[in-house]
C-alpha cells in the first residue's frame, strides 16, 4: 500500500472538487431522465456536458464525442447484445 503524506489534498487543484460535483449532479440528472425520455435521448443530452467538464474540451468536440459515444453504447447493447435499454415516448 502507498503512504499518503500528511496534509496531502485529495483534490489537487481548486476546480477538481467542483468538476466532481458537477459530474455527480449530471449522473443524478441522467438517472432521472432515462425513465422519462429513454436512454438514447438522455445520454445525447447529458454526455456532452460530462465530457466538457471532465475533459475541458471545446463544445464541438464534446457534442461530437457525446453523440458518437451515446449511439455506440446504444448500438452495442440493443443491436449487438440484444439487450433492451429504456425507451422514451419517441420509441428510442
C-alpha positions in Angstrom: 0.0 0.0 0.0 1.1 3.5 -0.7 1.7 6.0 2.0 0.0 9.4 1.5 1.9 12.2 3.1 0.1 14.0 5.9 -1.6 17.1 4.6 -1.9 15.8 1.0 -5.1 17.0 -0.6 -7.5 14.6 -2.3 -8.3 17.2 -4.9 -5.0 18.6 -6.2 -6.5 21.8 -7.7 -9.3 24.0 -6.6 -11.5 23.2 -9.6 -11.3 19.5 -9.3 -13.9 19.3 -6.4 -16.3 21.4 -8.5 -15.9 19.2 -11.5 -16.6 16.1 -9.5 -19.7 17.6 -8.0 -20.9 18.6 -11.5 -20.4 15.1 -12.8 -22.3 13.6 -9.8 -25.2 16.1 -10.5 -25.2 15.2 -14.1 -25.3 11.5 -13.3 -28.3 12.1 -11.0 -29.9 14.1 -13.8 -29.3 11.1 -16.2 -30.8 8.7 -13.7 -33.9 10.9 -13.6 -34.1 11.5 -17.4 -33.7 7.9 -18.6 -37.1 6.6 -17.5 -38.7 9.8 -18.8 -37.1 10.2 -22.2 -35.3 6.9 -22.8 -31.6 6.1 -22.7 -30.5 7.5 -26.1 -32.0 11.0 -25.9 -30.9 11.3 -22.3 -27.4 10.2 -23.0 -27.1 12.5 -26.0 -28.1 15.5 -23.9 -26.1 14.7 -20.7 -22.9 13.1 -22.1 -21.5 16.2 -23.9 -21.7 18.2 -20.6 -19.8 15.5 -18.8 -17.1 15.4 -21.5 -16.9 19.2 -21.4 -16.5 19.3 -17.6 -14.1 16.4 -17.3 -12.0 16.9 -20.4 -12.2 20.7 -20.5 -12.7 20.5 -24.3 -14.5 22.6 -26.9 -18.2 22.3 -27.2 -17.9 21.0 -30.8 -15.6 18.1 -29.6 -17.8 17.4 -26.5 -21.0 17.3 -28.6 -19.4 15.2 -31.3 -17.9 12.6 -28.9 -21.1 12.6 -26.7 -23.3 11.9 -29.7 -20.9 9.2 -31.1 -20.5 7.6 -27.6 -24.2 7.6 -26.9 -25.1 6.0 -30.3 -22.2 3.4 -29.9 -23.4 2.4 -26.4 -27.0 2.1 -27.7 -25.9 0.0 -30.7 -23.7 -2.2 -28.5 -26.5 -3.1 -26.1 -29.6 -3.0 -28.3 -28.2 -4.3 -31.6 -25.1 -6.4 -30.8 -26.1 -7.8 -27.4 -29.8 -7.8 -27.9 -30.3 -6.2 -24.5 -33.0 -3.6 -24.4 -32.4 -0.1 -23.0 -35.1 2.1 -21.6 -37.2 3.7 -24.3 -38.9 7.1 -24.1 -42.0 8.5 -25.7 -40.2 8.7 -29.1 -39.6 4.9 -29.1 -35.8 5.2 -28.7 
